[in-house]
Structures are given as structure tokens and as C-alpha cells.
């Protein structure tokens, strides 16, 4: 955080590709080149964990806190590695290049993975694969077994499996490991391919002096390998269902709050175990990313706990978490802890104290800057601090132009014009927001790709509290062009971020 820099927020799924979803193939490298040539220093993405059709394919709802998302595997790279024939991936015309159809993509890619795995088996296991399995055994063994069991039991929630499996009876698990050996091996293979492709891309980015900012969701799904294999660190009942679930009270996004449904942590048990599960998780993510955004940071200080039988988040309670002890432990364990605190929403003094104590940069959102607290808002550039990250908006917000058109009040518009000292047309609003972000004293400036392009509401990535139609937006190949590159480069250099 010592130097000025800027970057773009664009999830991997939003990249162009011929296979219905952005992936770790050719376009990821082209986008890295675009970042480098336009003098950017950062590429921020959303979580890389597997997604689930049942949870709207949200990257914040995953069956594993450690595994990678198979849908991001590049078919072209599988051909290059000799695991598929080029004829296997010629039917790419099936897909739209505008939005992700997760069901179609899942069916298509699962068939490809089966072919690739069969090809891999014929060649015989490789030392590289064996090494990967040993190195990652601390999460991979449980995840691969969990995935195989889910398939074996028709995808039902693990707490509805036979009791000896929900309770992880060793003998029964060993029997099933033998009978499901091939399915388990296939799951390990897919993870091996994912991480091989990921680290290849990360290496390319780092060689181009692009740092990757990852995203770590605070919670994990109940129906996950993590909860199944570590039930003691979550608040579950005797039948292994959540007693309490996570969420947030009523706020800017929803009058009834948000009931996320993830089981909440038993922080007293986690603390007794010296935070081992979290240390492994952080260690894993520090290898994947150069910096990490800790989602819902306030939940590490105090979290909203909702009785599991409540349908909304209204009747929850605040509970304390051992933030100071937890982060002190992490700081001692890791030489470098490059965390960005996602400190949006209602932030209380205790949360602010933790952020200041550990010098974590917080987030400043320009979309939040022109409300009733103008000109005192901490989101306004003249109130920013160097040790922070400024955004026009995030994946949870409207685009700048979408906000201007359908959410900004007449008062907010007046304040914005007053702040920049002139009135401008709607077509230029996104450029003015980008200029404000770039000129901020905040060391890091991140602009969502949708705002770089000046897109409207249709390009929103996520609508919090809505379960359908999210995470689908995609960049079109012709939207990255020399004119855009030059404009971005010029404004980046003008404000000393190049």
C-alpha cells in the first residue's frame, strides 16, 4: 500500500471466451496485457471457489473454501496439454457471448472434464499430479470425498446422508473411499488442472507487474466439505443442521436485512484450536493472490446471528468475535498480511478500532459519497486517506450510469455537480467518477470494468437480496480496443498511478 496504483475489477467469469463463460485461457492473458499496456497495477476478481446452481451460481456460496471453480478451466488449455483433441471443443457456437448460462455451461464442461480425465488415466498418473495431491491433502482429501459422496447420494445435503457418514465413521468412509475411488480421483484431477491453470496465469500477471486482488468470503455454505469435515467449529444442532445462520440487519440494500443462511462460527472453539482452520485458509489464499479483500470484515469483530428457523434477518442479534486476538495471531504467523477490509455498511467504533490497530486499508465508494452526509461523507475524495482503496462502486452496486439514471436522487445529482464544479451530460458521468477516483489520495484505485466502459444497469454483476439473474454479465471482445486503452492509460498517468 506504499505506492499509488490503479486497477480494474473484473471477475474471471466475465471474460470473453468461446465456451459460455470466462475462463483461465487466452482471454485472461489478453486482459492481463490490456492491464499492463494501460499502466494498471491491479486486477481484482471475485472468489475463485466452486459455485452451485442451487445457490444462483454465486461465488460467495461454495461447497469449499479451498477448492477452485472447475467452470473456470480453459478448454483450449486442455487441448494444449494433450488432454483433449481440438475436435472436442469445436461446438462453441452453442453459447451466447453476452451472459453466462450456468446450467448449459456446467453440462458442457462436465462432459469435457470426463473426456480429459479419461485421457489422463490412459497416460498414467504423473509426478506433478501426485505432488499436487500430497501438497494439498489437508483440504483435497475431504473435498474430493465430499464431492464424490454428494454425487453418490443424488446431491442431497450432507446432513441428510446416512448417520455414519454425517458423523464421519472412519470404517464406513474407508469402505466408500474404495468403492468411489475413480470418482474421487476425477475430482482431484479437476482441482489439479484448475490450480495448474491458475498459477500459470498468476505467474504471467506478476511478470507483467500486475498484482491480483482476491476475495475471501467470511462464511462457508452449510452444504460444504468444510462444515462436514469440521462440524465442531460451526453452530450446529445434534442433527448437524445450523442452529443459527449469518446475515446482516436491515440496511441500504434491504428493509428486512439479508438472511444469507450460512452457519455461523463457534469462535470460542476456533480460538481454543489456535485458529488452525483459518490459518490454513489464509495460507492457501496468500499463495493464490497478492492481496485479499476480506468480505464482510465487520463480521470478524461482531456478527449478526439469526435463529435458523427465522425467515428474514430482522430478529437476529449481534454477537462478538475475538477480532484482536484473531488478527494478532495471523500477523504473528504471516510475515505479510496484505488484507483489504471490506468495511461497508453500518460500521461501529469497535470495527474502526480493529482496522486502525492493524493498519488494514478500508474501502471508499464514490456511489456512497453524495448522500445526506455530504460534504462530511468519508467516501468523498477530500476525506480519503492514503491507506485506503477507492472504488467507483463494487460488484454489489449498480454501475455509475445505472445509479445516475435510476437510483440517484435529484439532491445527490446536485451535490455531484457542485462537487466537480460543473454540470455534465449522463454520457460523461462515468468518466467524471473515474477522474474523482483516480485523483483521490487513496493509494489504490479500483474501477469495475463496467464503469470503464460506461455501461448501464443491464451490466450489473449482482443484485443483493435477489437470488436469480446474477453473476452473468460478460465483456465482449470488441469492447477492449486501442481507444479505450489510450484513455485509461492517459488518466492513470495524469494522476500518478502509472
N, C-alpha and C positions, 0 to 999 in steps of 0.2 A: 504493500500500500504506500510505499515511499515515493513512487513516481506517478506522474499523470499519464493516464491512458484511457482508451475508449474501446468499446466492442459492441457486438451485436448479440441479441437474444434470439435464437432460432433453434427449436428442437430438431433432433435428427429426423423425426417422422415427417417434418415439413419440407425436407429437401426434395428436389426433383429426383425421379428415378423412373424406370420403365415398369416397375413392379408393384404399383399401387400405394407405395409408402416410401418415404425417405429412408435411406439405409447407409451403411458404412462403406459404400462403394464409391465409384468415380465422382459422383457429385459432391460427396463430403470433402474430397480432395480439391475439387474445383472451388468450393465455397471457402476452403482454407486459403487458397490462392487469392481469392477476391478480398478476404480479410487482410491478408498480407499486403497486397497491392494498394489497398485503400488506407493503409497505415494503421489498421486496428491492432490492438494488443490482446483482446479477449474474445472468446467465443463462449457464450453462456447457453447451457442446454437445460432441459428438464430431466427428471430421474431416468436412469437407464434400465431400471428393473423391469421384469416381465409384466405385461398388462393382462387384463382379464376382460373378456367380452361381457361377463355378468356385471362388471363394475364400470361399464361405459368406456372401457379401454383407457382409463385414467392412469397416467404414470405414477400417481400418488396412491394407487390401490394395487398392491402387488402381492403375489404369493411368496415373495422372497425379498429380503433386504440386501441380499448379496448377489443373487443371480443376475445375468444380463438378459435383455429382451430379445428373444430369437427373431422377432419380426424385423429387427434392425440388421440382421445378417444380409450381406450383399450376395445375390445370386451370381453376379459377374465374378466376384472373388472366389466363389466356389468352383466356377469353371476354370479360373486361372490356377487354382490349386489342384486341378485334375480330379475333383470330386464330383463334378457334373460335366456332361457334354454340352457344347453350345446349343445343340438342338433341344436340350431340356428346357431352355429358358427363352424360346423364341415366341411364345404366345403372350407377350407382354401387352399386346394391344387390347387385352381384356379390361384394362383398368383406366379409370379417369385420372388425369394429372392434376385435378383441381382439389379434390377432397379424398381423404382416406376412407375406404370401405373396409372396416376392420374384419368383418366376417369373411368377405371374399379374399382378402389378403392372407388371413390365417389359414384358410383351406388351401390356398395355392402354395404357400410357403411350407406348410407341414408336409405336403406331398413331395416337395423338392428336398426337404431335410431327410425324408425317409430314403430317397434315392441316393443322396450324398452319404448317408450313414452306411447304406449297403455297399457303396463303392469303397468307403473307408475300411469296412470289415474285410473286404476281399484283399485289400492291400496288406492287411495285418497291422496290428497296433504299432504306433510309433513311439519312440522315446520321448518326443516332445509332448505327446498326449499323456503318457504315463506320468511325466514330470508335473504337468498341469494338475492332474488328479491328486497327486500326493501333496503338492503345494497348497491346494485349495480344499483339502479333505475336511477341514474344520467346518465348512458350510456345505460343500458339494455333496458329501455322502448323504446328509439328511435331506437336502433339496432334491437330489435325483431320486431317492427312495420315495419321498413325498409325492413328487410328480408322477412316478410310476404307480403308486397306490391310488392316487386320485383317478388316473385313467382306469385302473382295475376296478374301482368302486363307482364307476359311472359319474365321476366328477362331483359326488356328494361331499358336503362339508366334512372335514376330518373328525369332528366331534360326533358325527353320526356313523362312523366306522364301527366295526366290532370292538367291544370294550378292550380286548387285549391289545388292539392297535392304538386306540386313543391313549391307552396307558403305557404304550411302548414296551410291551412284554418282549424281552430280549430273544427268547427262543422262537416266538412267532415271527418276529422281524427277521431273524436269520433264515427261517424257512422261506419267507416271501422274497428275501433278497436272492435266494437261489432260483425260485420259480420265475421271478421277474427280472432276472439278470440282464437279458437283452434290452429290455425297455429302460432299465437303469443306465446301462452303458450308452444307449442312444441319447439319453438326457445329458449325460456327462459330455458326450461328443458335441452336442449342440452348444453347450456352455464353452467348451474348448474353442470351437470355431468363433463364437461371439467375441471372446476375450482376445483371441489372436487378431481378429479384425479391428477390435477397438484399440489395442495397444499399437498396432501399426499406424492407425490414424492419429493417435495421440503423439506418437513419435514425430510424425510428419508436421503436425501443428507446432510442436515445441521447437523443431528445427527451423520453422519459419517465424519463430519468436511469438507464436500465438499461445496464450495460456487458456486452458479450458476451465471454466467455472461450472462445476457440477451442482447438483441439487439433492439434498438429503431430506426426505420426508421424516418428520419426527416419529410418526406411528407406522405400524405394520398392520396388515389385514389379520383378522382372526383366522381366516382360512388360509394360513400360510405355513410354510416349513418352519419359520421362526417360532411361531406360537406353539405349534405341535411339538417341536423338539425342546422348547424352553418354557413350558407352561407355568413354571414357578415364578417367572418374573412378570406375569400379567395377572390382572384381577379377574380370575375365572371362578365359576362355581364348581360344584362336585362333578357335574356332567361335562365340564370343560367348555362351557359356554361363557361369554363375557358377563360379569356381574354389572360392570359399568363400561360405558363407551365414551369415546372422545368427541369433541366438537368445540364450538365457540358459542357464547351467548348472542342474543340479538345484536346486530351491528349494521354497518353501512350496506352490506350485501343482502341481509335477510331479517325480517321482523321477528321470525321465530328462531333466529340463530341458525347454526348449521350442526346437524347431528351426523357426524362422519361415520360412526359405527365401529371404529377401530377399538380393540381392547386397550385400556389404559395400563400403564406400567405400575408394578409394585416397587416403587423406588426404594423402600426400606430393604427389600431383598437384594435388589441390584447393588445398592450401596454396600451391603454385607459381603457381597461377592466381588468387591473392589471394581465394580463397573465392567467386569470382564466382557460381557456381551457387547456393550457399547464400545469398548476399546477395540475389539476385533472389527466391529463395524466401521469405526473411524479409520483404523489402519487400512482396511480394504479400500475405502473411498479415497484416502490420501494417495494411494497408488494409481487410482483411476483418474484423478483430477488434480489440477494445480491449485485451485481454490474451491471452497464448498460453501454454498448457501444453505444455512440450516433453516429449513422450513418451520414456520410457527415457533420461532425462538422463545416467545413468551411461555410456551408450554414446558420449557426446561426450568422455569422459575416458579410458575404456578399454572395449573391446567384446569380446564373446565371438565368436570366429571359428571356424566349423565347416567342415571339408572337405566340399565339396558332395556327395561320394559316401557320407557317413555318414547313416544313417537316423535317428539320435537326436542330441541335443545333448551327450551325455556326453563325447565325445572332441574337444571344442573347446579353444581356447587363448585366453587374454587377450592383447589387443593394445592398444598405447597410441594415443591420438588427441591431436592438438595443441590441447587444450581452452583453455588460457590464451591462446594466440595467436589462436585462432578467435574467442573471445568478446571479446578486446581489439579485434579488427578490427571486429566487429559494433557494439561500444559506440562506436567512433570514427565508424562510418558512420551510425548512427541516433541522433538526439537522445534518444530514449526507447526502452528495450528492456524492455517490460513482460512479462517471462517468469516463469512458474511452473515450477520444476524438479520433474519427476516423479522423486522420489528414493526410491522404494520398493524393497524387496528388500534384497539384500546390498550395503550402501553402504560403500565403503572410505574411509580418510582422504583419499586424493587427490581423491575426488569431493566430500567435505565441504569441502575447502580451496577448490576452484573455486567452489562455491556461496557460500561465505563471502566470497571475494575479490570476486565480482561482486554480492554482496548480493541474490542471487535468492531469493525465498521458496520454501521446500520444502513438502512435503505431510505432514500428520499425519492418520493414520487411526484412529478410535476402535475399529474392529473389531480392530486390532492391539495395543490397549493393555492387554489383560488376560491376557497370556500369562505365561510363566515369569519374564520380566524385570520383572514388577510388584514394587514401585512405581517402578522406575527407568526404565521404558519412556519413550522420547522421545515416544510417541504419547499419553501420559496428559496431560490438561489442565494439571496443575500443572507439567509440564515443557515446555509450549509456549513459543514466543517470539512476539513481536508480528509479526515479519516472516515469517509462515508462513500456510498455508491449511489449515484443519481441515475434515475430511470425516467423516461417519459411516462411509461406505465409498465405493467408486467403481464404475464400470460393470463392473470385473473381479471384484468381490466379490459375495458373497451379500447379500441385503437384511439389515437388522438382525434382523428377526424370523426370517428363514430361517436366519441364522447361529446365533441363540439356540436354535432348535429342533433343528438338525441338525449344527452344527459346534462350538459352544461346549462345552468340557469342563466337568465339574462344578466343577473348580478355578476356571476362568475365570468361571463364574457367581457363585461365592462372592466372588471378588475384586471383581466388578462391584457386588454388593450392599454389600460392605464400603466400596467407594469412594463410593457415593452415600448410604451411611448408613441404608439401609432395604431391605427386600425388596419387590419388586413383581411383579404377575402378568405373564405373557407379553404380554397385550394392551397393556400400557403400556411395554414395553421400548423401542420405537422413540422414544416421547416423551422418555424419560429420556436416551437417547443424543443426541437433538436438543438437549435442555436443556444437556447437557455441552458439546456443540459450540458452542452459542450463547454460553455463559458463558466460553469459552476466551479468553485474551488475544490469540490469533491475530487479526490484523486482518481476515482474510476467512474466512467460514464458508460452506461449500457442502454442501447436503443433497440427495442423489438424490431425485427425485420419489417413487420407490417407498417411501422411508423416511418422507417427509412423510405419505404415505397409510397407512403401517404395513402394507405388503403382505408376503407370504411369499415363499418360494423360487421359486415359479412366475413371479414378476415379475423374476427376474434378467435382466440385459441380455446378459451374456457369461459363458461358462464357458471360461476359458483352457485351451488344450491340447485342447479339443473343437472339432470342425470343423463340426458341424451344430446347428441349433436356436438359434442366437444372433442377437442384434440384432433380435428380433421383437416384444418387448413394446411394448404401446401403452396410452396413457392413455385412459380412457373419458370422454366428455363430462360425464357426471353426477358424476364424481369430483372435479371442481372446483366447489365450492359455497360459499355465504356463510359457513357454519360453519367450514369449513377455512380460508378466507381470514382470518377473525377470529382464529382460534387462532394462525395463523402470524404475523399482524401483532402480536398481543399478545406472543408470546415474543421476536420480533425487537426490539420497542421495550423490553421489560423488560431486555434485555442490551445496550442502547445501540447497536444495529445499524440502527435505522430511520432 
